[in-house]
Amino acid sequence: MLSAYPSPRLSPMPDRRSELAQYSPVARQQALILVVGFATIIAIGMLLLRLPIAAAGERALTWSEAFFISTSATTVTGLVVITPAVDLSLFGQFVVLGLMEIGGAGFISFSVILFVLIGRQVTFAGRQILRNTLGVFETFRIVPFTLTVMGFSIGIQLIGAFALWLRWRATMPDLKAFYLALFHSVSAFCNAGFDLFSGTGQNLFGYDKDGYTLTVMMALIIIGGLGILVGADIVTYYWDRRLSLHTRLTLALTLFLYVIGILIVLMDPIFEGTTFVDMSWHDRIWKAVFAVVSSRTAGLTIIPLHELGEASILTLLVSMFIGGAPASMAGGVTLSTVAVLAVTVFSTVRGNPHAVAFGRTLPLETIAKATAIMMVSILLVLVISLLLLATTQGDFLNVVFEVVSAFSNTGYSLGLTSQLDGLGRFLIAFTMFWGRLGPLTLVVMLAQRERPTYVRYPTEKIAMG
């Protein structure tokens, strides 16, 4: 917990909207900083990718292509309208790599590093955003903690890159192997979904059946998707033998989704899918596990998704929509939101008026916040899907899959994104932008709307069910 007491434990940020409401100007400033900050990064990335030096061939990227790729990289989504391995030069690939890193860790965290380097103080608004982004309530020593988190994140990515390099250097030059290992380590840890093997004629450079390579990449995806709070809890468990309610719910729901998802995808041939028809059980298991793990907002794929049966596609769609944990590299409505709603439903069915999990009661504010996030997210997906269905030739499942992939910042695609016109690309780009900022911005906006009041209206029941 970040406090004056010496303890390494972190705890989820409690719901204290009434206290945040006292700083409504700060709350509005936070939302504005987030939106303008990410929009500025996207604009800079677009200008860099528009340069002729960013293109691999003689034709530079169009404004539409540059804008879409910059948005996708900054929001760590991975949806593309070009083939990065073929259409981007080394400079262009480095731009994407930088955008993934900034987008994954958060531009505010990078701003903290910049301020420390030039000797400036981090503003109160900046500390508030860091507190919300990292998922902790206390602001005590938030800047040193942010630097620690950044150092840990970069260290994990370098370890992942080194592990991949040890394997890949056997089939390619050392320097090329390290660059590819670094790019895909960052992409996996940031749950970004960009790759440099699509379009090269090989899946994962021929290592798509290699258990070592797939294990390293899945480990990076899982660590990036579990988040800071869960990671700190697991690290300190050895000393205090205690896991927070947030960590227990996150790990339980993660395991449940993985098991169910893998079982359904393994049964894909039963659902008339053709992806695994000619594969051995060994290869089928590895690729099914990787597909399900990656669907939790990572988006790296080594199988043709369009050949999967509809049941498997629906499973991946649900997994994408749920996403990963808060204060992580992942997107989606987050595991916490789904866990809170599931606990509430389960408690209601059992006749318990309070939402109880692992011997703890969830606050009503937490339930209200989870409900709001879920409803707004569903509404966004429905509206964007309707607009795309009205303006494109894609069928229903393909369109919804693409929209959910964009909203959850996953990057899985059934091929629709590359066929979109200017309006379609803008809608998907907007969805990616909202998916990266929407839940956090929504929390801030909910906080600033609450006002202390002594007025209480009469209670009246309505018919339900």
C-alpha positions, -999 to 999 in steps of 0.1 A, spaced: 0 0 0 14 34 -8 13 51 25 36 63 53 36 27 66 64 4 52 45 -22 32 50 -33 -4 13 -43 -8 -10 -24 -32 -47 -24 -29 -74 -15 -55 -85 20 -55 -117 23 -33 -147 40 -47 -147 75 -32 -166 95 -58 -178 120 -32 -142 130 -24 -133 132 -61 -163 154 -66 -147 180 -44 -121 184 -71 -145 187 -101 -122 212 -119 -93 187 -115 -115 159 -127 -124 178 -158 -87 186 -163 -78 149 -159 -103 139 -187 -91 168 -209 -54 158 -204 -61 122 -212 -80 129 -244 -58 157 -257 -26 138 -247 -35 106 -266 -48 126 -295 -16 145 -297 5 113 -297 -17 99 -325 -12 131 -345 26 130 -341 26 93 -350 5 100 -381 29 127 -392 59 104 -388 43 75 -406 33 99 -434 69 106 -441 83 89 -472 111 74 -451 84 54 -431 73 35 -462 92 4 -474 84 11 -511 82 41 -533 46 49 -523 42 67 -490 13 59 -467 -18 79 -473 -31 102 -446 -59 77 -439 -35 48 -435 -10 67 -414 -39 80 -391 -53 45 -387 -19 28 -379 -9 55 -355 -43 52 -337 -40 14 -336 -5 15 -322 -11 42 -296 -42 24 -284 -22 -9 -284 -49 -25 -306 -31 -40 -336 -58 -37 -363 -41 -27 -396 -51 -16 -431 -16 -23 -444 10 -51 -438 36 -36 -414 63 -62 -423 60 -54 -460 47 -18 -462 67 -2 -434 104 6 -435 127 1 -404 120 37 -395 82 31 -398 84 0 -377 104 19 -350 77 45 -350 51 18 -344 73 3 -317 75 36 -299 38 43 -301 31 8 -287 54 15 -257 39 49 -250 4 38 -255 8 7 -234 25 22 -204 6 55 -207 19 89 -219 14 103 -184 40 78 -171 64 89 -198 57 125 -188 67 117 -153 101 103 -165 105 135 -187 97 158 -158 122 139 -135 149 142 -162 144 180 -166 139 186 -129 103 197 -130 76 188 -104 46 166 -115 14 186 -111 -15 176 -88 -36 168 -118 -9 146 -132 -6 127 -98 -44 122 -98 -43 107 -133 -14 84 -123 -33 73 -92 -63 64 -113 -43 48 -141 -22 26 -117 -53 16 -98 -42 28 -63 -58 55 -41 -30 70 -21 -8 97 -38 20 93 -13 52 88 -33 32 81 -65 61 94 -87 87 70 -73 62 42 -76 55 51 -112 92 50 -120 94 16 -103 65 3 -124 80 16 -156 114 0 -148 97 -33 -140 77 -32 -173 108 -24 -194 127 -51 -176 101 -77 -183 101 -68 -220 138 -70 -222 138 -104 -205 112 -116 -229 132 -102 -259 163 -120 -247 144 -153 -243 130 -151 -278 164 -140 -292 180 -171 -277 156 -193 -297 154 -173 -329 191 -167 -334 194 -203 -346 176 -195 -378 185 -159 -385 213 -134 -380 218 -123 -344 209 -86 -350 178 -94 -369 168 -120 -344 171 -95 -315 152 -68 -333 123 -91 -341 124 -105 -306 123 -70 -291 95 -59 -313 73 -89 -305 82 -89 -268 69 -53 -266 39 -61 -287 30 -91 -265 36 -75 -231 17 -43 -242 -10 -65 -256 -7 -45 -288 -12 -72 -315 13 -58 -340 35 -84 -357 62 -85 -384 56 -121 -396 22 -116 -414 28 -113 -451 62 -130 -449 49 -164 -458 56 -178 -423 36 -180 -391 58 -166 -363 89 -171 -384 83 -209 -384 81 -210 -346 43 -212 -345 46 -249 -334 75 -243 -310 64 -247 -274 93 -225 -261 84 -195 -283 47 -197 -276 52 -201 -239 74 -170 -237 50 -149 -257 20 -162 -237 38 -154 -204 44 -118 -217 7 -115 -227 -6 -128 -193 18 -106 -172 8 -75 -192 -29 -84 -190 -30 -91 -152 -19 -57 -142 1 -40 -115 -22 -48 -86 -23 -85 -92 14 -86 -99 23 -69 -66 -1 -91 -47 15 -123 -61 50 -110 -54 42 -101 -18 22 -133 -11 53 -151 0 57 -128 29 22 -121 41 2 -150 27 -27 -128 17 -43 -119 -16 -67 -90 -20 -102 -95 -31 -93 -78 -64 -65 -104 -71 -86 -134 -61 -115 -124 -83 -92 -116 -112 -73 -148 -110 -104 -169 -106 -122 -153 -135 -91 -155 -157 -86 -192 -151 -123 -199 -157 -123 -180 -190 -91 -197 -202 -104 -232 -194 -138 -227 -210 -123 -209 -240 -96 -235 -247 -121 -264 -245 -145 -247 -270 -118 -238 -294 -104 -273 -293 -138 -286 -303 -138 -263 -333 -141 -291 -359 -174 -301 -343 -186 -266 -350 -178 -270 -387 -145 -251 -384 -116 -261 -407 -86 -245 -390 -75 -276 -371 -86 -303 -396 -51 -314 -407 -33 -307 -374 -20 -332 -349 -34 -329 -314 -1 -316 -302 -2 -286 -326 -40 -281 -321 -36 -278 -283 -7 -253 -286 -25 -231 -312 -58 -233 -294 -42 -222 -261 -23 -194 -278 -54 -182 -296 -75 -180 -264 -47 -164 -243 -40 -138 -271 -77 -131 -275 -76 -114 -241 -67 -81 -259 -33 -92 -272 -44 -100 -308 -13 -119 -320 -25 -147 -342 -9 -178 -357 -41 -194 -371 -65 -182 -398 -94 -169 -377 -118 -168 -407 -116 -206 -409 -128 -211 -373 -164 -222 -366 -189 -197 -354 -189 -211 -319 -151 -205 -316 -154 -170 -331 -182 -162 -306 -160 -175 -278 -131 -153 -288 -155 -123 -292 -167 -127 -256 -131 -131 -244 -121 -99 -262 -150 -79 -249 -142 -89 -213 -105 -81 -217 -79 -80 -190 -75 -65 -155 -76 -28 -146 -43 -10 -143 -28 -33 -170 -19 -32 -206 -52 -49 -216 -85 -33 -227 -121 -44 -227 -147 -38 -200 -121 -54 -177 -123 -85 -155 -132 -65 -125 -164 -52 -141 -175 -87 -151 -165 -101 -117 -185 -75 -98 -216 -80 -119 -212 -118 -117 -209 -117 -79 -239 -94 -77 -260 -117 -98 -249 -148 -79 -257 -131 -46 -291 -120 -58 -300 -155 -70 -290 -169 -36 -313 -143 -19 -285 -123 -4 -293 -85 -5 -255 -78 -5 -229 -87 -31 -205 -109 -12 -173 -126 -25 -146 -144 -5 -160 -131 27 -161 -95 16 -190 -72 7 -188 -51 -24 -198 -14 -20 -229 -2 -38 -207 24 -56 -186 -3 -71 -216 -22 -84 -231 11 -98 -198 19 -115 -195 -16 -130 -231 -14 -143 -224 19 -159 -192 8 -176 -209 -23 -189 -240 -5 -203 -220 23 -219 -196 -3 -235 -225 -24 -249 -242 7 -262 -210 18 -280 -205 -15 -296 -241 -17 -308 -241 19 -322 -207 14 -341 -219 -20 -354 -251 -5 -367 -233 23 -384 -208 -1 -401 -236 -25 -411 -253 5 -428 -222 16 -446 -203 -16 -454 -209 -49 -471 -198 -71 -441 -220 -96 -425 -233 -93 -389 -208 -115 -371 -178 -101 -390 -188 -65 -382 -195 -71 -345 -162 -91 -342 -143 -63 -357 -160 -36 -335 -154 -56 -303 -118 -62 -313 -114 -24 -318 -132 -15 -285 -112 -41 -265 -79 -30 -282 -73 -66 -292 -65 -65 -329 -80 -98 -339 -96 -95 -374 -117 -115 -397 -105 -94 -426 -130 -66 -426 -108 -38 -414 -86 -39 -445 -117 -36 -467 -132 -5 -450 -136 29 -467 -126 62 -451 -158 64 -429 -154 28 -418 -118 34 -408 -127 65 -389 -154 46 -370 -130 18 -361 -103 43 -351 -128 61 -329 -138 29 -313 -101 20 -306 -96 55 -291 -127 52 -269 -118 17 -258 -84 29 -246 -97 60 -228 -134 54 -223 -136 34 -190 -111 56 -172 -127 88 -185 -161 75 -176 -150 69 -140 -137 105 -138 -169 119 -152 -191 98 -128 -170 111 -100 -174 148 -108 -211 146 -112 -218 135 -77 -227 164 -54 -233 164 -16 -270 168 -9 -293 165 20 -324 158 -1 -337 122 -1 -365 112 -23 -391 85 -13 -383 49 -23 -406 31 -47 -403 -4 -62 -408 -12 -98 -417 -45 -114 -387 -67 -124 -384 -99 -143 
